[in-house]
Amino acid sequence: MLAKTLPLSSPISKASNFPDSNSLIFPKSVPFIKSNRKTINNPFQASCVKTSLESIVAPEIQSFPAATRVKILSEALPFIQKFRGKTIVVKYGGAAMKSEALQASVIADLVLLSCVGMRIVFVHGGGPEINQWLGKLGIKPNFLNGLRVTDASTMEIVSMVLVGKVNKHLVSLINKAGATAVGLSGIDGHLLTARPSPNADQLGFVGDIASVDPSVLRPLIDNYHIPVIASVAADKTGQSYNINADTAAGELAAALGAEKLILLTDVAGILEDRNDPGSLVKQIDIKGVKKMTDDGKVAGGMIPKVNCCVRSLAQGVTTASIIDGRLQHSLLLEILTDEGAGTMITG
């Protein structure tokens, strides 16, 4: 059955129009929504490009001959032209958060993409950091089917760590790298409104997304600032909830009419054989994903990620990619090359 498409002209997209995020949906076709966005000629970009090229190109290819460096940059031009002025939502987590080198690589990629005219929205979790602080406070992390059981005390720590520490650290890194980042959570500006999970009696304050209002983001991305969004939201009474960062990124991508949704993960992408890292599926459509799921090839922790991508495609996002966050500059590989850095799912 075709999933209902959310009206992107509306400032608020109702996530409640969709089934539970743990059940896969496979629309027969995905509507393609054309964008009439205008590219703003922002003077910030001129100096930003220089800063970002120095921070990315110099350490990586400075030893290459000049002609080779020029060739590398010129080959990226068609991709820059294709995505200039388009919105790209990136979910950040996993190994890329744990390694300082990978973190620096992701930040440099974001800044470069922003500087050449892409509208970047950056959504993050922070599981390892949360676990570290729970340990310091003598609280043992508890998980159920991969989801953090979040009682009132844990929710307070989740909010403090994600919003107060991880978020501001990422904002600082992006600003230092030459772009302008603005730290937010789902609570700010009614960006994400939460509702209790159907399993609230077991999971506590783990929430689903009831609605999205992206209006607070539009002035930021129209001026090529980078919103950095912590996956914490509140319900209509003001109660805070821990939100899955993949889910938050997917619903934000849909509400913004994004060109691309990118999930950084700790795997190469979708594998034809889960025991063979070399069996990466580079590109697949929704029908192909359904067949792989029926055949048991998409299973475990990959199911909610694939479901997140399918939901976003059903709501008008053009492509959704699950990429290997363990690779240096995986975002640039995914966006600025034909090779990519994982699996791209299309309608």
C-alpha positions in Angstrom: 0.0 0.0 0.0 1.3 3.4 -0.9 2.3 5.3 2.3 0.6 8.7 2.6 2.8 11.5 1.5 3.1 14.4 3.9 2.4 17.9 2.5 5.8 19.5 2.5 4.2 22.9 2.0 2.9 22.6 5.5 5.2 23.8 8.3 4.3 20.8 10.4 4.6 17.2 9.2 2.6 14.6 11.2 4.7 11.5 11.9 1.5 9.9 13.3 0.3 9.3 9.7 2.8 6.4 9.6 3.0 3.0 11.2 5.3 2.3 14.1 9.0 2.8 13.3 9.8 -0.9 14.0 7.5 -2.1 11.2 8.9 -1.8 7.6 6.8 0.0 5.1 7.3 -0.5 1.3 5.3 1.9 -0.8 4.8 0.8 -4.4 6.1 4.1 -5.7 7.7 7.1 -4.2 6.6 10.6 -5.4 9.3 12.8 -6.7 8.9 16.3 -5.4 10.6 19.0 -7.4 12.3 21.8 -5.6 12.2 25.5 -6.6 14.7 26.6 -3.9 16.9 29.5 -4.9 20.6 29.4 -4.1 21.5 32.4 -1.9 24.7 34.1 -2.9 26.1 34.3 0.6 29.4 36.3 1.0 30.3 34.0 3.9 31.0 31.2 1.4 34.0 32.7 -0.3 36.2 32.8 2.8 34.6 29.5 4.0 35.6 27.6 0.9 39.2 28.7 1.3 39.3 27.7 4.9 37.7 24.3 4.2 39.9 23.5 1.2 43.0 24.3 3.3 41.8 22.1 6.2 40.8 19.1 4.0 42.8 19.2 0.8 46.2 20.2 2.3 46.6 17.4 4.8 45.3 14.7 2.4 46.7 15.5 -1.1 49.2 18.3 -0.6 52.0 15.9 -1.6 50.2 15.2 -4.9 51.4 17.0 -8.1 49.5 20.2 -8.8 47.8 18.7 -11.9 46.5 15.8 -9.9 45.1 18.1 -7.2 43.4 20.1 -9.8 41.9 17.0 -11.4 40.6 15.8 -8.1 38.8 19.1 -7.4 37.5 19.4 -11.0 36.0 15.9 -10.9 33.9 17.0 -7.9 32.4 20.0 -9.8 29.4 18.2 -11.4 28.4 16.8 -8.0 28.8 20.3 -6.4 26.6 21.7 -9.1 24.0 18.9 -8.7 23.7 19.4 -4.9 24.3 23.2 -4.6 21.3 24.7 -2.8 19.9 21.3 -1.8 19.2 20.2 1.7 21.2 17.2 3.0 20.4 15.7 6.4 23.2 13.8 8.1 22.8 11.5 11.1 26.1 11.2 13.1 26.9 8.4 15.4 28.8 5.2 15.9 32.6 4.9 15.3 32.7 8.3 13.8 31.9 9.8 17.3 34.4 7.6 19.2 37.5 8.3 17.1 39.0 11.9 17.2 40.4 11.4 13.7 37.0 10.3 12.2 35.3 13.1 14.0 37.7 15.6 12.5 37.1 14.1 9.1 33.3 14.4 9.5 33.5 18.0 10.7 35.8 18.9 7.8 33.4 17.3 5.3 30.4 19.1 6.7 32.2 22.5 6.5 33.3 21.9 2.9 29.8 20.8 1.8 28.3 23.8 3.4 30.8 26.2 1.9 30.2 25.1 -1.6 26.5 25.8 -1.2 24.8 22.7 0.3 22.3 23.2 3.1 23.5 20.8 5.8 21.4 19.6 8.8 23.4 17.6 11.3 21.6 15.2 13.7 23.4 13.4 16.4 23.0 10.9 19.2 25.7 10.2 21.8 25.4 6.7 23.3 29.0 6.2 24.3 29.2 9.5 26.1 25.9 8.8 27.9 27.2 5.4 29.1 30.4 7.1 30.3 28.5 9.6 32.4 26.0 7.0 33.7 29.1 5.0 34.8 30.5 8.0 36.6 27.3 8.4 38.5 27.1 4.7 39.4 24.1 3.9 37.1 24.3 0.8 34.9 23.1 1.3 31.3 20.1 -1.0 30.5 19.0 -1.9 27.0 16.0 -3.7 25.6 16.0 -4.8 22.0 18.7 -2.3 21.3 16.9 0.6 22.8 18.1 2.4 26.0 15.7 1.9 28.9 15.3 5.4 30.2 13.9 6.1 33.6 13.6 9.6 35.1 17.2 9.7 36.4 18.6 8.4 33.1 16.5 10.8 31.1 18.0 13.7 33.0 21.5 12.5 32.3 20.6 11.8 28.6 19.4 15.4 28.3 22.4 16.9 30.0 24.9 14.9 28.0 23.3 15.2 24.6 22.1 18.8 24.7 24.6 20.3 27.1 27.8 18.5 26.3 27.9 16.6 23.0 25.9 19.2 21.1 27.9 22.1 22.2 31.2 20.3 21.6 30.1 19.6 18.0 29.0 23.2 17.5 32.4 24.4 18.7 34.3 22.0 16.3 32.3 23.2 13.3 32.7 26.8 14.2 36.4 26.3 14.6 36.6 24.6 11.2 35.3 27.7 9.5 31.5 27.4 9.3 28.7 28.7 11.5 26.9 26.1 13.5 23.9 26.5 15.8 23.1 24.0 18.5 19.5 22.9 19.0 17.5 20.0 20.4 14.2 18.7 19.3 12.6 20.8 22.1 13.7 24.1 20.6 11.1 25.9 18.6 8.8 22.9 18.8 11.1 21.3 16.2 10.2 17.7 17.3 7.1 16.9 19.4 7.3 13.6 21.1 4.8 11.0 22.3 5.4 8.0 24.5 6.6 4.8 22.9 4.0 2.0 22.7 6.4 0.1 25.0 6.7 2.9 27.5 6.0 0.6 30.4 9.2 -1.3 29.6 11.3 1.5 28.0 10.4 4.5 30.2 11.0 7.9 28.6 11.9 6.6 25.1 9.6 8.5 22.7 8.4 8.4 19.1 8.0 11.5 17.0 4.4 12.8 16.9 5.1 15.9 14.7 7.9 18.0 13.1 7.9 21.7 12.7 11.0 22.7 10.7 10.3 26.4 10.6 13.0 27.2 13.1 15.6 25.6 10.8 14.7 27.3 7.6 16.3 30.7 8.3 19.5 28.9 9.4 19.9 26.7 6.4 18.8 29.4 4.0 21.8 31.4 5.3 24.1 28.3 5.1 24.4 27.9 8.8 24.6 24.3 10.1 21.9 23.3 12.6 23.3 20.7 15.0 20.4 18.8 16.5 20.4 16.6 19.6 17.9 13.8 19.5 15.9 14.9 22.6 12.3 16.0 22.3 9.3 16.9 24.6 5.7 16.0 24.5 2.9 18.6 24.7 3.1 18.6 28.5 6.8 19.4 28.4 8.0 15.9 29.4 11.4 15.2 27.8 12.0 12.0 25.8 15.0 10.2 24.4 14.5 9.9 20.6 16.3 7.5 18.3 18.7 9.7 16.2 18.1 7.8 13.0 14.3 8.4 13.3 14.8 12.0 14.1 17.0 12.5 11.1 14.6 10.7 8.8 11.6 12.7 9.9 13.5 16.0 9.7 14.7 15.1 6.1 11.1 14.5 5.1 9.7 17.7 6.7 12.5 19.8 5.0 12.0 18.1 1.6 15.7 17.1 1.7 17.5 15.9 -1.4 19.5 13.3 0.6 19.3 11.6 4.0 22.7 10.1 5.1 23.1 7.7 8.1 26.6 7.2 9.3 27.0 3.7 10.6 29.6 1.2 11.8 29.1 -1.1 8.8 29.9 -0.9 5.1 26.2 -0.6 4.2 23.6 -3.2 3.2 25.4 -6.5 2.5 24.2 -9.3 0.2 25.9 -11.6 2.7 26.1 -10.3 6.2 29.3 -12.4 6.8 31.0 -11.0 3.7 32.0 -7.3 3.9 32.9 -7.5 0.2 29.2 -8.1 -0.7 28.2 -4.5 -0.4 25.1 -3.5 -2.3 26.0 -0.1 -3.8 22.5 0.9 -4.9 19.1 -0.6 -4.4 15.4 0.5 -4.7 12.6 -0.1 -2.3 11.5 -3.3 -4.0 15.0 -4.7 -3.7 15.2 -3.9 0.0 11.8 -5.6 0.5 13.1 -8.8 -1.2 16.3 -8.7 0.8 14.3 -8.3 4.0 11.9 -11.2 3.0 15.0 -13.3 2.3 16.4 -12.5 5.8 19.4 -10.6 4.3 18.3 -7.3 6.0 17.9 -8.2 9.7 18.8 -7.1 13.2 19.9 -3.6 13.7 19.8 -2.9 10.0 16.0 -3.2 9.9 15.2 0.1 11.7 17.8 2.0 9.7 16.4 0.7 6.4 12.9 1.5 7.7 14.0 5.0 8.5 15.2 5.4 4.9 12.1 4.0 3.4 9.9 6.3 5.5 11.8 9.3 4.4 11.6 8.3 0.7 7.9 7.8 1.1 7.6 11.4 2.2 9.5 12.9 -0.7 13.2 12.6 0.1 15.0 11.8 -3.2 17.6 9.3 -1.9 18.7 7.8 1.4 22.1 6.4 2.1 23.5 4.1 4.8 27.2 4.7 4.7 30.4 3.5 6.4 31.3 6.1 9.1 34.5 4.2 9.7 36.0 5.6 6.5 37.9 8.9 6.4 35.8 11.5 4.6 32.9 9.2 4.0 30.6 12.1 3.4 32.7 13.5 0.6 33.0 10.0 -0.9 29.2 9.6 -0.8 28.2 13.0 -2.1 31.1 14.1 -4.4 31.9 10.8 -6.2 30.2 8.1 -8.3 31.8 5.4 -6.0 29.9 6.4 -2.9 30.7 5.1 0.6 27.9 2.7 1.3 24.4 1.8 0.1 22.1 4.3 -1.6 18.4 3.5 -1.5 16.1 5.0 -4.1 12.3 5.0 -4.7 
